[in-house]
Amino acid sequence: MPARYGGFETCVEEVGRRLAERGHRVVVYCRDAGDAEKADAYQGMELVHRGAMHRRSLETLSHTGSSVAHLMLHRTDAAVVFNAANAVYLPALRAARIPVATHVDGLEWKRAKWGRGGHAYYRVAESLAVRWSDALIADAPGIADYYRDEFAADTELIAYGAPIVSTDSSRLGELGLEPGGYHLVVARFEPENHVAMIVEGYARSAAALPLVVVGSAPYADEYGRRIRAAADDRVRFLGGVWDQEQLDQLYAGARSYLHGHSVGGTNPSLLRALGAGIAVIAYDVSFNRDVARTAAGYFSDAAGVSAELARIEADPDLVTRRAGAARARAAVYDWEVVADSYESLCLRLADHELVRSSRPFFAQRTGAAGRRRAEQHAGPAGAPEEVAR
């Protein structure tokens, strides 16, 4: 805290500060980044800093293990664990009689960065999360459908909220940009976010406006090199932008926002673009269509990116219509409503209304989700989903 990276952090900050304002004690476990000074509190939330091993396969698990060990000695009435990968620690929380909900996130086992061992681990972790959580949280209908079909497991459907982004553009000049004068991508450099596809499609296009790329490649140098190799001299790479005010202005000032995420459920970057009221071009999977609907154009390959960019630059009225539709969609995703849902869930956990007691050691897969994916192939438009290219 404050949130600088990822949907989980954003959700914890937005929900946590609202629950603190309502009089609840909120404790947040933060990853120790080695900063000289560490705040003990932020916006009414108590912060506990714990270390982590800085290796891709161990960073999350090592931090969670340290956090759970601390929590067992400093109990709370309920706990919310983000990421199904952390399910191996749930028995410790249950042994300490701390009711726990697990936010299962997206379909992490589909991410190419994990390799065969990582894929297998995430598949097992999903089963353990179903077995050992008192409640499961899904942030998108597609994720809820997956857990229902694959495990016959109910979830609490709680999406993220969309910020209403200011139209201020006073700091764009620092980057040599003008409002409405560029296209924007904001994403971690991972294959499932299709940044290379977007850059390739842009390079093939005759777009007159530059493409601004915000993001970096933690543990993904090879994919980062591929992205840069696909670019031409119209593409500007800004790296990570951690100044939230400047990042918001980048969103609000863009002619269009290109969103390539494919496996993560309801994505905060897409919600931020909708809240900024800009034209959206999104990768064609059900998660993105559930959120943006008619506020976006869709692509499934580099040629589709080129075609959408041509439409955006040629038709100012289309940009205006999509901007209006984006604001309307953003209004549906209200952080106050999200906080209400988390508050209700945590109160039910604290009252032990959701405790599960009789389940097999491993939650059994039904195979229904796989059959459904085979029938649907991915996105509603009928195009096969490209997860790792």
N, C-alpha and C positions, 0 to 999 in steps of 0.2 A: 504494500500500500504506500502511496497511491498507485492505482492500476496503471501499468505501462505496457503490458504485453499479454494478449490473449483474452479469450472470452471468459474463462474462469475468473481471472482477476477482476475484470469489469463487473461481472455478476456479483462477486463477493463485495466489492466496494459499493455498488449501487444498492444492493439488498441490505448489506451489513449496516451501512450508515442510517438507513431508514428504520431498521429494527432497533438500533441504538436510540434513535430519536423517539421511538415509541416506549422507551423505558426498559428494553431488554439488555442484558449483559451479553455482548458479542465478543468472542475471542477468535482471532484470526491467526493462523500459523503461516508465517512468511519465510520464504527461502532466504537464507543469509547470503547476500551477494558480496560480503567482505567490505562493506562500506564502513568508514571510520565511525560514523554516528548512526545509531539505529533508534528510531522513535519507538516509544513504548505505547503510544496511542495515536489514532488517526480518525478524525470525524466521529468520535465517540466509541470507536472500536478499540479493544485491547489487542496489542500486537505481540506475538511471541516469535522470536527469530530462531530458526534452527538451521544447522548446516546441511550440506549435501555433497555427494561425490560428483565431480564435474565430468561425468561420462554419460553419453546419450542413453545408454541402456540402464544406468543406475541412478541418475540424478533424481528423478521423481521418486523412485522407491526408497532411496536412502533418506531423502528429506521426510517422506511420509512416515517411515519407520521411527525416526527421531521424534517427530511430532506426536505420534501415537504414544510413544513411551512417556513423553511429558504429560500428555492428556490423561493417561491412566493415573497419574499422581496428582492431577489438578482437574478433577472431574467437572463436567458440565451436565446439564439436564438432557441434552441431545447433541448429536454431532451430524454434520453434513460433510461427506467425503466426496471430493470431485475427482473423477476419472476412475473407471472400472479397473484399471491396472492396479489400483491400491487395494483391491479386494482381499489380498492375502493378509492384510492387517485387521480385517473386520472381526475375526474371532477374538482378538485381544480386546477390542472395544466391547464386544458382547460379554466377555468374561468380566469386564469391569462394570457391567450392567449399564452401559451408556447406549441408549437407543440411537440407531444410526440410519441415515438415508444416504444412498449413493447416487450421485449424478453420473450417469453412465457415459455421457458425452456422445460422440459419434461412433462410427464403425472403425475403431482404431486399427483393427487387425488388417484392414485393407491398405494401410499406408505402406508404400514401398520401402520407406526408410528402415523398417524394422527387420527385414529379412525373414527367413523361414522360422528361426527360433522366436523372434518377436511376435510373428503372426500367431504361432502356436500358443505363446504365453497369453496373448490378449484373448484368444478364443477360450482358454481355460478360465481366465480372469472374469470374463462375462458370466460363466457358469457359477463361479464363486460369489460374484456380486448378487446374483439372483438368490443363491442359497443362504447367504449370511446377512444380507441387508434387511432391515425392517421395512424399508420402502425404497423404491427405485424412482429416480427423477429422469425424465426424458425431456429434452428441450425442443423437440420437433415431432409432428405426427408420424413421420417416417421412422424415427427411432422407436417410438411407442409401438408402432406396427411390428417392427423387427422383434422386439422382446415378447410381444404377444404371440407372434407366429413361431418364433424360434424356441421359446421356453414356456409358452402359455402363462406368461407373467404379466401382471398388471403394473402400470407405471403411473406416477404423478406427472401429468403433462404440464410443465412450467417453462414457457419460452423465455428468452431474454427480452429486455426492453430496448426501445430505440430512442437515442437521445435526439432532442431537437437542436440542431446545429445552427449556430449563428451564421448570418451571411456576411459577417465582417471579413474584409480581404486586405486589411492594412499591413499584414506581414508577408503577403505573397511576393512583394517586391524584393524581400531579402533573398528570395530564391530565383529572381529574374522571371517571375511568372505574372500573368494578368488574369483576372476573372474571366472564365469562359474560354480561356486560350490554350487549354491542354486537356488530354485524356489522362485518367488516373488508374493505377493499380496499387492496392495495398495488400500485401500478403507475405507470409513466410515462404521462403523458396523451397517448397516441397512439391514433388511430382503431382500429388493429389490436388494441389491448388492451381495447376495448369498455367503457371506464369510463363513458362517457355512457349506454350501454345499461343498465349495472348501476344507475346512479343513477336513470335513468328508471323502470326496473322496480321499484326500491325505493320511489320516490315514489308509484307506482301502488298499492303494497301497503298492507296494514293493519298492517305490522310495528310492534310495540310498542317494540322495541329500536332505538337509533339506529344509523345507518350511519357508520362512521369511515373516511375516505378519506385514505390516505397516498400522496403523490406530487406531482409538479409537471409543468410543461409547457415543457421547454426547446425553444425554436424552434416552439412550437405554441400560441400565445396564443389563436387562434380556437377551437381544440378545447377548450381550458381554459374559455373563456367558455361554450361549449355545455354542458359538464359542469355548471358552476355554475347555468346557467339551468334545467337539468332537476331541480335539487335542491329540496327543501322544508326546513322548519326542523328536521327530524329528522336532517339530514345534517351531519356535522362534517368540515371540511377541515383537516387538520393540516399540509399542505405536505410537504416532505421531512423525514424523520426520520433523521438520520445517526448518532445514538447507538444502537449495535447492541444494547446491553443493553435499552434502552427499546423498541426495535423488536421484539426477541424477546418481550418481555412483552406487547406489543400482539398478536402472533400467538397466544401461549399463552393469553391471556385472552379471546379472541373466542369468541362463540357459534358463529359460522361465518366462513369466509374465502371471498370471492367472487373468482374468478380468470377474467379475460376475455381472456387472451393467446391469440393464434390463429396466429401465423406463426413462432414462435421455437424450435421443437423442445422439448427438455426444459428447463423454466423453473425457475430457482432459487427464485423466490417460491413456486411451487407445492410444491416440495420442502420448503421451510422450513415451510409450513403443515402438510404431512404429518408432518414431524418434531416439530411442536408438538402433534400429536395432537388436531386440531380438525376439526369437520365442514367439508367442502369442497363448494362449489358452483362448477362450472367450465364455461366455454364449450365447446360440443360440437364439438371437432375431434379428429382422430386423435392429435395430439401429447399432448393432455391425457388422453385415455382410455388411451393407452399407459402413462402415469405413474400416474394415480390409480385407474383401473379401478373397482372397486366401492366404493372409499373416498369417492366423490364422487357428488353429483347433478349433472345437466347441464342447460344452457339454451342456446337458440339465438336468443332474442329477449327483449324486455323482459317480455313476459307470462310467459315461462319463469322469469325471475328472481323475479317476484312469487310464482309458484306454489311455487318451491323455498323461498323465505323463509317462506311460510305453513306449509309442511311442517315446517321446522326449528323454528319457534316453537311449533307445536302438539304436537310429538312428542318429548319428552325422550329416549325410548328410541332414536329414530333418531339423535339427536346422539351418544349413547353408542356406538351400533354403528359409526357413521362414524368416530368418534374412534379406536376400536380398530383398524378397518381402515386408518386413516391411519398409525398407528404401524407396522403390519405392512408396509405399502408402503414406508415410510421406511427400514426395515431393509434393503430390497433395494438401496438406493442408498448404498453405503458409500464414503466418501472414501479409505479405505485401499486398497480395490480399484481405485478410479479412479486413484490414484497409481501403483499397480502397473502399470496399463495404459500410463500416460504414460511411466513409467520404461522399460518394455520397448520402447515405440515409439522413444524417444530413443536407446536403446542400439543398436537396429537401424539408425536413421538414421546414428549416429556410425560404425557399422561399414560403412556404404554398402551395406547389404543391400536398400534400397528405392529406389535411384536409378533414375529412369526416363530413358531416353535417346532413344528413337525415337518421336516423336509429332508430329502435324501442328501447325502454328503455333496454330491455334484448335482446341480440342476440338469435335468435331462433335456437334450435338444430334440425338438420334434421334426426338424428338417423342413418345416413348412415355409420358413423364410427363404431358404435356398430354392425351393420349387417356385415360390412366388417371384423371386428375382429372375429365374430362368424364363418365366412366362413374360415378365414385363421388360426385361433386358436393361432397365434403369429408368431413364427419364420419361415423363409423360408423352414427350414428342415421339417416342418410339426409337430414338437413336441409342445405340449401345453406349453404356457408360464406360468412359476411358478413365481408369483409375491411375494406372502407372504407365506412362508412355516412355 
